[in-house]
Amino acid sequence: MFAPYPEEKAKEYARDFISQLEAGHELSNFNGMFGILVCKKCDESLVEFDAGCSSDYVVLRAFSGQCNSKWNVPGFVPALVDQTEYDKAVIDNDKLIHKLSIAPEGETAEQKKLRDEKRIALCNETLSKIYDLYSYTCFDKTKSNFKKLTQKIKYNSNEETEKLLPTGTGDCCAPKLLSYAFSHNLIPVSMTEFYWGKPNTHLEHKKFYPPCDEKCGLILPEILGIEILYRDENIIVVNKTSGLLAVPGRGPDKQDCVVNRVKKLFPSCIEQPSVHRLDMDTSGLMVLAFDEESHRNLSMQFERGEVSKKYIAVLDGILKVPDGTEGQFKLKFRLDVDDRPHQIYDEVYGKEGITNWKKLRVFKMKGRDVTSVEFVPLTGRTHQLRLASSDEHGFGIPIVGDNLYGSQDEGQRLLLHSSFLCFIHPVTGAKMEFIKEPDFKY
């Protein structure tokens, strides 16, 4: 995954720590990742593990997994789980799992299959036990655990069952460092990780790496409040989750949004960083600006129609045209003043929304036939894609989970995702392309 914070300042302290390791530091025999997080203090900050030597910054250190069978070592931020409670949770199945991992002599293919199934079932049972034990603090100071995280992943992916997290999720450096920082009122400004130890097929000694995709990619968006796909001094590109506002609304209950989460993570960000928005129920790619000039440049690109966008939607029914069929809708809609925020078709007073579309395929979802479609909007009208799907002048088939123009089952999300975004970088002039597949099946 992309490094969520700038790395330069943290690398200065990391190189100093590498020198200490080379000189025989007590953890010099460790094989694994080390992480450094540089923070600024708030007035109420209380810090135990500051390894820095500057009054301007707090420097936190962490190591991945365990060191010499210990979760916690003095001078390093603590693990997200209590070692005693963890040991209690795994001891019941540990010996049996180890036994089932060894193939007996003369084992048949059928016996191996049954042994593997038993081992996997026991591993999953143990994972479920420890989910409530992993506790961490998020960007907004709220506490969470793995049980809540799996429920959130289930909702965003529209799956029927919760997905088990990979073993070791939460034991990497980044989640430990960020959770500690947020729980102690620290403001992260720079973070980096490096590998120390014997080289392997994936990692080189003393080389710097971003947080891992397979584990950190699941937990860091929860801790940070957003999934960061790209970030530099001028812009940030995020993957917005379904159910989160893009920009703040009216009233205190509508202040939690992408804009305010970005501003909280990056205090130097301008007051109004958004240059476009997505519906609250739509997930996918958004770009925001950190400075006024970048904001002005990107806003003009959107206004002139120079930004390319693609969306994936799943329609609640069968679109009866061959797979691969393409077309275009030019439909006029306006606000229904008697039923806000609904939009209604109006040839006279409506504003035209132009949408290119392509049918992908028909498949089964939870026992019913659905159709996946790719949308390319050429205009940016309110609810443009939802109306192109649901209105009789469009497909006449609402998107799955559309609580405004269709129906929504309990625990279901809108299956509409911004999957592609292309624009010109406002400072460098480089062409920037981002692709983010939806979490749901299509």
Legacy VTK file of the C-alpha trace (Angstrom):
# vtk DataFile Version 3.0
C-alpha trace
ASCII
DATASET POLYDATA
POINTS 442 float
0.000 0.000 0.000
1.007 3.632 -0.412
2.894 5.146 2.526
0.214 7.231 4.309
2.608 9.908 5.601
5.776 11.533 4.210
8.843 9.423 5.001
11.799 11.832 4.896
11.816 13.021 8.527
11.218 9.494 9.877
14.072 8.140 7.728
16.486 10.519 9.481
15.677 8.873 12.822
15.540 5.419 11.224
19.106 5.752 9.925
20.244 6.763 13.386
18.547 3.663 14.806
20.180 1.490 12.132
23.547 2.794 13.342
22.602 1.743 16.877
21.645 -1.737 15.637
24.946 -2.044 13.782
26.760 -1.037 16.974
25.173 -3.911 18.936
21.793 -2.634 20.156
19.897 -5.198 22.267
17.548 -5.921 19.325
20.337 -6.326 16.769
19.591 -10.065 16.526
15.959 -9.387 15.532
14.730 -10.474 12.090
11.808 -8.383 10.908
10.432 -4.915 10.283
11.163 -1.857 12.409
8.976 1.221 12.191
9.570 4.873 13.077
6.758 7.420 13.543
7.568 11.094 14.043
4.817 13.121 15.738
4.070 16.578 17.021
2.725 17.036 20.530
-0.598 18.503 21.576
-0.896 20.276 24.936
-2.440 17.161 26.503
0.004 14.629 25.027
1.384 11.994 27.424
4.207 9.900 26.008
6.171 6.993 27.468
8.108 5.706 24.474
9.724 8.787 22.959
13.007 7.686 21.372
13.775 11.085 19.872
16.252 13.700 20.944
14.374 16.790 19.749
12.035 19.038 21.696
10.087 19.644 18.463
9.094 16.036 17.817
8.128 12.814 19.542
9.759 9.783 17.899
8.077 6.410 18.344
9.572 3.028 17.469
7.983 -0.380 16.912
8.926 -3.854 15.698
6.747 -6.340 13.830
5.384 -9.424 15.569
7.327 -10.680 18.580
10.944 -10.189 19.550
12.517 -13.169 21.334
8.987 -14.459 22.099
7.995 -11.141 23.664
5.232 -8.867 22.435
6.561 -5.871 24.352
10.087 -4.522 24.820
10.987 -1.346 26.793
11.449 1.662 24.523
9.063 0.385 21.832
5.323 1.004 21.549
3.226 -1.880 22.913
1.390 -4.530 20.953
-2.320 -4.193 20.202
-3.049 -7.340 22.203
-2.321 -8.421 25.782
0.158 -11.308 25.713
-1.405 -13.194 28.633
-4.909 -13.015 27.191
-3.611 -13.989 23.763
-1.838 -17.057 25.146
-5.018 -18.139 26.944
-7.022 -17.867 23.737
-4.683 -19.970 21.587
-3.525 -22.642 24.043
-6.604 -24.879 23.694
-6.170 -25.546 19.980
-2.444 -24.963 19.577
-1.189 -28.507 20.199
-3.911 -30.109 18.075
-3.252 -27.691 15.184
0.451 -28.567 15.354
-0.391 -32.272 15.346
-2.715 -31.895 12.350
0.058 -30.063 10.467
2.165 -33.253 10.335
1.186 -35.820 7.708
1.091 -39.386 9.101
2.819 -42.174 7.206
0.666 -43.791 4.509
-1.928 -41.021 4.483
-4.411 -41.181 1.592
-5.576 -38.156 -0.398
-8.991 -38.308 1.280
-7.436 -38.505 4.747
-5.215 -35.518 3.922
-8.262 -33.526 2.833
-10.065 -34.273 6.102
-6.946 -33.450 8.152
-6.534 -30.120 6.357
-10.197 -29.269 6.869
-9.945 -29.961 10.615
-6.759 -27.911 10.909
-8.263 -24.942 9.047
-11.436 -25.108 11.154
-9.391 -25.048 14.373
-7.240 -22.159 13.103
-10.356 -20.165 12.245
-11.841 -20.950 15.657
-8.698 -19.593 17.324
-8.714 -16.480 15.134
-12.307 -15.766 16.121
-11.360 -16.011 19.794
-8.624 -13.407 19.551
-10.590 -10.877 17.483
-11.973 -9.107 20.540
-8.505 -9.062 22.146
-6.918 -6.869 19.460
-7.851 -3.336 20.443
-6.662 -0.164 18.752
-7.345 3.569 18.699
-8.464 5.272 15.495
-7.823 8.778 14.151
-10.866 10.186 15.987
-9.814 8.665 19.344
-12.503 5.967 19.165
-11.584 2.416 20.173
-12.141 -0.523 17.874
-11.261 -4.202 17.586
-11.051 -6.900 14.957
-14.676 -7.956 15.414
-15.861 -4.491 14.412
-13.343 -4.437 11.556
-14.604 -7.711 10.050
-18.195 -6.457 10.272
-17.203 -3.299 8.406
-15.381 -5.293 5.713
-18.462 -7.501 5.353
-20.689 -4.456 4.810
-18.399 -2.808 2.260
-17.969 -6.030 0.279
-21.689 -6.923 0.481
-20.753 -10.473 1.463
-23.092 -12.739 3.445
-20.443 -13.893 5.922
-17.594 -12.141 7.710
-14.118 -12.641 6.278
-11.392 -13.827 8.623
-8.337 -11.583 8.749
-4.921 -13.081 7.908
-2.880 -14.351 10.837
-0.646 -11.579 12.146
-2.920 -8.693 11.148
-2.306 -5.930 13.656
1.187 -7.151 14.559
2.946 -4.968 11.980
4.684 -1.721 12.910
2.312 0.808 11.332
-0.892 -0.122 13.217
0.992 -0.226 16.532
2.586 3.160 15.947
-0.534 4.958 14.723
-2.797 3.488 17.392
-0.381 4.606 20.093
-0.068 8.084 18.583
-3.828 8.634 18.337
-4.442 7.298 21.849
-1.864 9.735 23.272
-3.004 12.871 21.423
-0.022 12.949 19.102
-0.129 14.306 15.542
1.723 12.018 13.069
3.869 13.892 10.548
6.237 11.265 9.130
6.430 7.453 9.150
8.705 4.830 7.640
9.599 1.141 8.039
12.733 -0.825 7.246
13.690 -4.494 7.285
16.477 -5.704 9.564
17.916 -9.202 9.419
18.668 -12.019 7.032
17.506 -11.206 3.470
14.694 -13.321 2.026
12.824 -13.516 -1.276
10.777 -10.397 -0.464
12.867 -8.227 1.844
16.408 -6.842 1.844
18.473 -5.945 4.895
18.204 -2.228 5.866
15.882 -1.420 2.937
12.795 0.785 3.475
9.301 -0.504 2.647
5.733 0.872 2.795
3.120 -0.871 4.977
2.124 -4.281 3.593
-0.992 -4.794 1.455
-2.105 -8.157 2.815
-2.401 -7.117 6.492
-1.879 -3.377 6.956
-4.034 -2.786 3.887
-6.982 -4.111 5.904
-6.468 -2.377 9.251
-4.794 0.963 8.412
-7.794 2.435 6.534
-9.814 1.757 9.693
-7.237 3.398 11.974
-6.667 6.364 9.649
-10.340 6.719 8.733
-9.558 6.661 4.997
-7.708 4.448 2.532
-4.904 6.506 1.022
-3.954 5.436 -2.506
-1.615 8.336 -3.259
-0.325 11.426 -1.472
2.253 14.128 -2.097
2.710 17.767 -1.062
-0.136 18.950 -3.286
-2.814 16.275 -3.585
-4.221 13.135 -1.997
-6.233 10.347 -3.656
-8.426 8.185 -1.432
-10.845 5.290 -1.743
-14.064 6.466 -0.080
-16.126 3.820 1.685
-19.855 3.462 1.153
-21.836 5.228 3.882
-19.307 8.038 4.425
-20.106 11.583 3.299
-17.677 13.134 0.825
-18.088 16.679 2.194
-19.680 17.991 5.387
-23.426 18.598 5.452
-25.619 20.805 7.596
-25.750 20.026 11.291
-23.347 18.385 13.742
-24.438 14.876 12.713
-23.165 15.433 9.157
-19.614 16.569 9.910
-17.928 13.170 9.622
-16.787 13.015 6.005
-13.778 12.484 3.747
-12.894 16.192 3.802
-12.818 16.472 7.591
-10.942 13.199 8.009
-8.254 14.371 5.582
-7.982 17.710 7.419
-7.647 15.908 10.739
-4.855 13.663 9.463
-3.072 16.517 7.686
-3.575 19.740 9.705
-1.761 21.889 7.110
-4.458 21.076 4.540
-6.544 24.024 3.235
-10.026 24.607 4.648
-11.871 23.431 1.502
-9.807 20.664 -0.162
-12.586 18.942 -2.158
-12.759 19.439 -5.937
-15.538 16.901 -6.606
-17.736 14.577 -4.584
-19.392 11.173 -4.499
-22.808 10.304 -3.089
-22.625 9.108 0.505
-23.661 5.580 -0.535
-21.201 5.403 -3.446
-17.685 4.126 -2.841
-14.515 4.753 -4.766
-11.888 7.191 -5.958
-11.694 10.832 -4.865
-8.914 13.384 -5.293
-8.481 16.331 -2.895
-6.043 19.243 -2.843
-3.758 20.291 0.004
-3.126 23.849 -1.278
-5.160 26.613 -2.946
-3.364 26.572 -6.310
-3.773 22.813 -6.709
-7.431 23.134 -5.697
-8.014 25.813 -8.355
-6.269 23.771 -11.061
-8.139 20.536 -10.330
-11.493 22.310 -10.030
-11.008 23.765 -13.505
-10.169 20.334 -14.907
-13.455 18.979 -13.541
-15.425 22.006 -14.796
-13.973 21.676 -18.314
-14.716 17.935 -18.421
-11.041 17.028 -18.689
-11.174 14.428 -15.893
-11.941 10.836 -16.930
-14.059 8.679 -14.616
-15.466 5.168 -14.722
-17.892 3.452 -12.368
-18.918 -0.140 -11.760
-22.562 -0.830 -10.863
-24.589 -3.971 -10.250
-28.198 -3.703 -11.432
-30.989 -5.474 -9.558
-32.218 -7.537 -12.513
-31.339 -8.688 -16.020
-30.369 -6.166 -18.676
-31.593 -7.964 -21.784
-28.893 -7.076 -24.276
-25.796 -9.140 -25.204
-22.720 -8.902 -22.972
-20.390 -6.169 -24.218
-23.206 -4.041 -25.635
-22.456 -0.312 -25.356
-24.690 2.739 -25.477
-25.290 6.286 -24.284
-28.029 8.003 -22.267
-28.885 11.706 -22.580
-31.465 12.237 -19.867
-32.836 15.410 -18.270
-33.487 15.425 -14.520
-34.250 17.998 -11.842
-34.809 18.026 -8.101
-38.219 16.824 -6.903
-38.975 19.741 -4.577
-41.752 17.739 -2.901
-39.520 14.755 -2.187
-35.932 15.866 -1.575
-33.285 14.668 -2.392
-34.972 12.628 -5.149
-34.485 13.701 -8.753
-37.188 13.293 -11.405
-37.183 13.141 -15.193
-38.188 16.460 -16.789
-37.659 17.133 -20.506
-38.485 20.820 -20.089
-36.796 21.974 -16.885
-34.297 19.187 -16.263
-30.535 19.444 -16.731
-29.064 16.967 -19.188
-26.902 14.175 -17.887
-24.845 12.256 -20.452
-23.669 8.747 -19.582
-21.877 6.129 -21.674
-22.492 2.548 -20.576
-21.354 -0.986 -21.287
-22.971 -4.219 -20.163
-20.488 -6.610 -18.520
-22.379 -9.762 -17.531
-25.366 -11.361 -15.770
-24.735 -13.463 -12.666
-26.363 -14.717 -9.474
-26.141 -12.714 -6.245
-27.805 -14.107 -3.134
-30.136 -16.207 -5.251
-31.268 -13.527 -7.700
-30.177 -12.463 -11.184
-28.176 -9.241 -11.392
-26.275 -7.430 -14.146
-22.922 -5.683 -13.873
-22.459 -2.503 -15.897
-19.625 -0.048 -16.508
-20.615 3.633 -16.537
-18.621 6.544 -17.965
-20.320 9.821 -16.972
-19.591 12.750 -19.294
-21.429 15.192 -17.015
-21.720 15.416 -13.240
-25.424 15.668 -12.410
-26.845 14.724 -9.026
-27.654 10.981 -8.846
-26.878 10.757 -12.574
-25.882 7.074 -12.603
-28.553 5.954 -10.162
-31.194 7.577 -12.376
-29.709 6.234 -15.616
-30.160 2.809 -14.057
-33.560 3.107 -12.347
-35.596 5.490 -14.517
-37.823 4.097 -17.274
-36.056 6.364 -19.763
-32.794 4.606 -18.874
-32.428 0.916 -18.033
-35.502 0.815 -15.800
-33.493 -1.397 -13.409
-32.253 0.158 -10.123
-28.802 -0.486 -8.742
-28.651 -3.134 -6.016
-28.974 -1.504 -2.584
-30.354 1.828 -3.863
-32.493 3.120 -1.002
-33.682 6.138 -3.041
-34.655 4.687 -6.411
-34.854 0.963 -5.668
-34.799 -1.192 -2.539
-32.231 -2.012 0.107
-32.086 -5.112 2.277
-30.897 -4.846 5.862
-27.105 -4.622 6.056
-26.796 -4.033 2.292
-24.888 -1.217 0.621
-25.352 0.491 -2.733
-23.350 -1.448 -5.337
-21.950 1.566 -7.145
-18.204 2.221 -7.137
-15.925 4.819 -8.733
-13.244 2.520 -10.126
-11.169 4.763 -12.422
-9.963 8.369 -12.163
-7.598 10.176 -14.525
-6.445 13.802 -14.313
-3.371 15.984 -14.800
-1.266 16.670 -11.713
-1.797 20.353 -10.866
1.907 21.045 -10.227
4.012 18.536 -12.166
1.741 18.289 -15.201
2.024 14.487 -15.142
-0.906 12.332 -16.194
-2.265 10.607 -13.076
-4.312 7.419 -13.468
-5.852 5.453 -10.601
-7.742 2.162 -10.688
-9.484 0.723 -7.631
-11.547 -2.414 -8.042
-14.758 -2.555 -5.994
-14.841 -4.815 -2.953
-18.093 -6.354 -4.170
-18.507 -9.056 -6.804
-19.367 -7.810 -10.291
LINES 1 443
442 0 1 2 3 4 5 6 7 8 9 10 11 12 13 14 15 16 17 18 19 20 21 22 23 24 25 26 27 28 29 30 31 32 33 34 35 36 37 38 39 40 41 42 43 44 45 46 47 48 49 50 51 52 53 54 55 56 57 58 59 60 61 62 63 64 65 66 67 68 69 70 71 72 73 74 75 76 77 78 79 80 81 82 83 84 85 86 87 88 89 90 91 92 93 94 95 96 97 98 99 100 101 102 103 104 105 106 107 108 109 110 111 112 113 114 115 116 117 118 119 120 121 122 123 124 125 126 127 128 129 130 131 132 133 134 135 136 137 138 139 140 141 142 143 144 145 146 147 148 149 150 151 152 153 154 155 156 157 158 159 160 161 162 163 164 165 166 167 168 169 170 171 172 173 174 175 176 177 178 179 180 181 182 183 184 185 186 187 188 189 190 191 192 193 194 195 196 197 198 199 200 201 202 203 204 205 206 207 208 209 210 211 212 213 214 215 216 217 218 219 220 221 222 223 224 225 226 227 228 229 230 231 232 233 234 235 236 237 238 239 240 241 242 243 244 245 246 247 248 249 250 251 252 253 254 255 256 257 258 259 260 261 262 263 264 265 266 267 268 269 270 271 272 273 274 275 276 277 278 279 280 281 282 283 284 285 286 287 288 289 290 291 292 293 294 295 296 297 298 299 300 301 302 303 304 305 306 307 308 309 310 311 312 313 314 315 316 317 318 319 320 321 322 323 324 325 326 327 328 329 330 331 332 333 334 335 336 337 338 339 340 341 342 343 344 345 346 347 348 349 350 351 352 353 354 355 356 357 358 359 360 361 362 363 364 365 366 367 368 369 370 371 372 373 374 375 376 377 378 379 380 381 382 383 384 385 386 387 388 389 390 391 392 393 394 395 396 397 398 399 400 401 402 403 404 405 406 407 408 409 410 411 412 413 414 415 416 417 418 419 420 421 422 423 424 425 426 427 428 429 430 431 432 433 434 435 436 437 438 439 440 441
